[in-house]
């Protein structure tokens, strides 16, 4: 990400003259933005009723299983809280988050090499 920050701010002489110390803050900011957006996106796809993943799953289930999913809809928030409290959600979303983060960083670095 350091290369991205240097390319984005190469026309700001004050930042470049500081020896890159100021740019490190932007590097951390951009990395954090990628991680936060990845976590929110993957978390929202978990197929528990208050989240959007529930509606995606509901669309593709057979009618009988859809009825079972509709039955737990009022309890979905409590199920989600229990899953978060036990750490199951972290285990479910950690692998996709890592894949998304490293692929995004590689994609950005490849784009910077082109510039």
Secondary structure, DSSP 8 states (H G I E B T S, - for coil): -HHHHHHHTTT-HHHHHTTTHHHHHHHHHHHHHHHHHHHHHHHHTS-STTSHHHHHHHHHS-HHHHHHHHHTGGGHHHHHHHHHHHTHHHHHHHHHHHHHHHHHHHHHHHHHHH-
